[in-house]
Amino acid sequence: MDRLVNTVRPYAWGSTTAIPELLGVAPTGEPQAELWMGAHPSAPSRTDRGALGDLLAADPVRELGAATVEKFGPRLPFLLKLIAAGAPLSLQVHPDLAQARAGFAAEEAAGLPLDDPARNYKDANHKPELICALTPFHGLCGFRDPVAAADEMAALGVDSLKPYVDLLHAHPEEAALREVLTALLTADPAEMARTVAEAAAAAARLGGVHTTYAQIAHHYPHDPGVLAAMLLNEVTLQPGEALYLGAGVPHAYLDGLGVEIMANSDNVLRCGLTPKHVDVPELLRIVRFEPAEPGILRPEASPSGEEVYDTPIDEFRLSRFVRPEGAAPVDLTAATPQILLATAGRPGVGDLALAPGESVFVPAGEKAELSGTGTVFRATVVA
């Protein structure tokens, strides 16, 4: 097995302290948003044998296992991260597999360069995600009851919001949400900036359930995503709880530290809270306008002590071990590739001791025994 050396991504929304505190190092003063573990070409993990991506390419069957290669090709199907949000991330959705394949093919045929800011599809893969909280983790996920959204908008007392309030009351749920999101994203920018400013000021005065929108507006003062956020469910995960985010579900992380796993893709369509490109027609084609309560996942325990977060896809499987003093060793040998990440205590994998934030890659079929105390997340695939 290989101890991983991983790259921190310094995105502007990142916390300056959360990842350093977990790693037990001094903050640099700069944002440290994500710590990537995997073989993504933008920031592959490194090992004593070389970059993880190079190892997999050199002998995919040995490293990944025959079943994984047959099902997903000669690549690691997932990317594992520590994510530390100190400010809101963009409001976004991801396509399903058919949409991603069609969108990627269309943009390739049009000759749109991969680094073009107007590009939506960087690859032909979908991007389901799972976020598991290490600290209280605050976010927005999926559409809520449009009447409840209308009531919160109306409470702000902003005249220019009345048309949206009326729409949310007057139409069937899915049609109402589609019409309002379309109107928000296609409104005159100057008029929308004034509406957002008035709404943010009212939200700050009212406080309570409106506090989140005032906080979002502090970071994105004229962005229509501030109002789009009012259409979504607000959720706070407690440590150990998780959310699965499937295709077409609008979401935004607001603050907190968590473990995130996703299919290996860069396909993101943004709805707001960003200076980046927003392709409104394509976004509206991908978004699923279905009100639903966010389904908070709590892991299911097995006799071995492994707690599994059940998700409906095969590109990744995330589980957790919370090991008390004196816990018996557990055999983790598997026919699929694994990344094991410690987040607390001082567990061991084989003869490697792991401090919080440290991780190892275990090739398919290689002997791996978990020992010691603390918390370890296990990422693998269903092959």
N, C-alpha and C positions, 0 to 999 in steps of 0.2 A: 504494500500500500504506500501511498505518497502523501506526505504532509504538503499542504497547499500554501503557497504565498499568493495573496489575493490583492486586487487593486481597489482602492477607495475612489469613488467617483465624486468630484467636488461640485455637484450641481447647486445652484444658488439657493434652492429651497431647503437644503439639508441643514440639520442641526449641527452646531459647532461642537457639541459636547457629548451627545448620546453614544456614538460609536467609540470615541476615545475612552469614555467611562467604562464601557463594556470591555474594551481591550486592556484597560488599566494603563493607559498612556496619557501624557499631557495633551490637552487640546492645542491645536496650532493657531486657533482663531479663525481659520477658514472653514467653510461648510464642508462637512463630510456626510454626504447624502446616502451613499450606498456602498456596500462591500460585496463585490461580485465573486461567486464561486462557480466555476464551470469552464466551458471551452468557447464562450462567445468570442468571435474574432476581434471585437472592439476592446476587450480586456480579459484575455484568457488567464486563468490561474497558472501559476508556475510551480514546477516540482524540481527535485534534484535531477530528474531524468530529462528535463526540458519543459517547454510549454505544454500544457495539458492537451490542447488542440492538436499539436504535432504528434504526441504519443498516440492519440486516438486514430489519427490519419495513418500512422505508420503500421498499425496492426489493430484494426477495429474489432475483429472477432475476439482477439485475446483480451482487449481492454473492456469491451462493451458486452461481449457474449453474443453467441450466434443468434439467439432469439431476438435480442434488441436490434441487431443489425438488420435482420430479416424484416422486422416490423417498422423500424424508423429510419433505416439507412445507416451509413457509417459515421454517425455523429451522436453526441450526447443530446437527448431530446429536451433537456430542461436546463434552466439557469436558476441557481439558488442565490439569494441575496440576504444581507442584513440591510434594512431600509430605515432611515432615521429622518423623519419629516419634521422640520422646524418651522415650515411655512406651507401653505397649501400647494399641492401639485396641480397640474392642469386637469380640468374636467375632461374626461376622455371615454372612448369606447374602443373595443377591438372587434375585428371581423371574425366570422366563423371560417371554417376551412375552405368551403366552396367560394365564399366571397373573397377570401385572401388570394386564392389561386386565380380567380377571374380578374381581380383588381391588379394583381402583379403582372399578369399576362398583358392586360390592356395598357398599363404604363410602360412596360417593356416595348410593346409594339409601337407605342407613340414616341419612343426614343427619349423618354424623360430620364435624365441621369439620376442615379441613386441618391446623389447628394443635393438634388434640386429641392429647395424649400417647399415647393408645391407638391412634392411626391408624398403619397399616402402609404404606398405598399413597398416596403423595403425587401420583402421576401414573399414566398408563396405559402406561408404557414399561419395558422391561427395562434392566438395568444391568451388562452385561459390562464388565470392567476389564482393563487391562494395566498392570503396574508394572515399570519398568525402573530398575535400581539405578545411582545415581551414586557411592555409597559402599557398602561391605558392608551389605547390607540383610537384616534378620532378620525372619522371619515364620513363621506357621503356615498350612498350606494343604492342605485335603482330608483325608479319613480315611486312616489307615494300617491296617496289618494289626492286627486286634483282639487277636490273641495277643501281639504285641509290646507293645501298650498295656497289656494285662493284666500282663505281666511287669514293666513299669516301675511299675505301681500296686502289685503285690505286694511289690516290693523296698522300698517305703516302710515296710512293717511296721505298717500302721494297720488295726486290727481292723475298723473300720466300712467299710473299702474292700473287704473280702473278698466281699460279695455282688456287687459290680460285677466283680471279678476272675473270679468263678465264671461270671457271665453271659457275659463276653467269651470264655471258653473253651468254653462249653457249647452255643452256638447257631451256626447258619450266620452268616457274616460280616455281611451286611446286617441281619439280624434282631438280632444281638448289639449292633451299634452303635446301632440304633434304640432298643432296650430300655434300654441303659445311658444314652444321652443323655436319654431320657424320664424315667428314674428320677432322674437328677441334677437335672433342672430342675423336678421336681414333689415333691422330698423336703421334709420339714419344714424350714423355714428355720433354726431354731435348731440342729437336729441337723446340718444341712449345714454351718453355720458352724463347728461344733466339728470336723467331719471335715476341712474345708478347713484349719483352723488346725493340726491334727495333721499333715496331709499336707505342709503348707508347712514346718513345722519339721523334719520328716524329710527333705524334699528339700534344705533348707539344710544339714543335717548330711551327707548323702550326697554332694552336689555332683555333678560329672560331668554325665551326661545329665539329671540332675534339676535342675540349676542354673536352667534357664529357668523351671521351674514355681515355684521359690522367688522368682524375680524378679517373675513375674507376680503372685504372692500378695502381694508387698510393696505393689503398687499396688491390688490388689483382695482384701483379706485374708479376706473371708468369702464370696466369690462362687463359685457352683458352676462358673462358667466356668474356674476354675483347674483343676478336674478334667476338664472337657470338653476343655481344651487337650491333655490327655494322650492323647486319641483321635486327634489330628491329626499330620500330618507336620510336622516342624520343618525349615525350609529357610533357608539363607543364600545370597543372590544376591551374586555378585561384580560390580563395576562393568561395565556393558554387558550383563549378563544380565537376563532378564525372566521374569515369570510372567503367564500369561493366566488369569483367573478367570471362569469361566462360571457360568451359573445353577445354584443349588442347592449350590454348593461352599462349605463353611464355611471361613472364613479370618480371620486377624487379623494386622495388621502390628505388630511389636514395637519395632524401632528401625532407624534408617537414613534416608538421603536418597535420593529417587528422583524420576523423572518418571512421572506416572500419567496415563493417558487412559481415559475411560469414556464410555459412551453417556449422553446428557443425561437423567438420572433421579435422583430422591431416594429410591427404594424400597429400604429396608433392613429386614431382619428380624434381630433380635439374639438371640444364643444365650447371652450372658453377658459378663463383664468390662465391665459398664455399670450405672449407676443407672437407666437408661431402661427403658421398657416392654419386656417380653419376652412375646410372644403365643405360648405353647407350642404349642397346637393348630395354628395357622397355620404356625409354624416347622417343625413336624414334617411338615406337608404339602408344604413347599417343599424341604426338605433332601434331597439325594441321598445315600443311605447306601451309597456305593460306594467301597471302599478302592482307592486308586491312588497310585502315586508321582507327586509333583509334576513336571510336565513343564517343565523349565527351558528357556527359549527363548534361542537365540543368533542374532543377526541374520544374514540371508543377504545377501551383498554382490553388487552389480551392477557392470557396467563403469564406470558414472558415479561410483562410490564411495558410492552410497546403500546403506545396510544396512537391510534391511526386517525387521521383526518380524511374522512371519506369524500371523494370527489368523483364526478362522472366521466373522467377522461383518463387516458393511459400514458400520456407523455410524462407525467410525474405522479409520485405517491409520496406524501409527506407524513412522517410519524415522529413521535417524541418519546424519549425515556427520561423519567424523573427518578433518579436513583438515590435512595437514602443510604446512610451509613450501613455497611455490612451487607448490601445487596449482592446477590450471587452474580457471577459473570454470565453474560448472555452471548450465545453464538449468533453472529449476524451474517455469516457466510451466505451468499446468495448468487444466483445465476445471472443477475443483472448488475450493472454498475451502481455504485453508491457514493454519495458525499455525506460525511458525518460532520456535524457542526456542534461544537460545545458552546453553550450560552451561560452556564453557571457551574461552579464547583471545579473539580479537577478530575474528570473522567479519563480513562485510558482506552485506547483502541490498539489491541496487540501490545507492542512494546512502546507505543507513542503516547505520552501524556499530553492532554489538551487543556489549555487555559481558555477562559471565555473568549469567543471570537475566533478561535483556531479551528481548522478543519482538515480532513483527510479525504483523499480519493481512494476508494477501494475497487480495484478492477473486478469484473465479473468472475465468480468462482474462487476468488482469493479468500483464504481464511481470515476472519475478522471476529475478534472477541471483545465485547464491551465490558469494561470493569470500572471500579472506582465509584465515586459519588459525584452528583451534579446532574445537569440537564443536557441532553444531547438530542439534536434533531437529525433524523435520517431521511435523506432524499434519494429516491430511486425511481424506477419506471415499472409499468405493468406490461410485461412482454409474454 
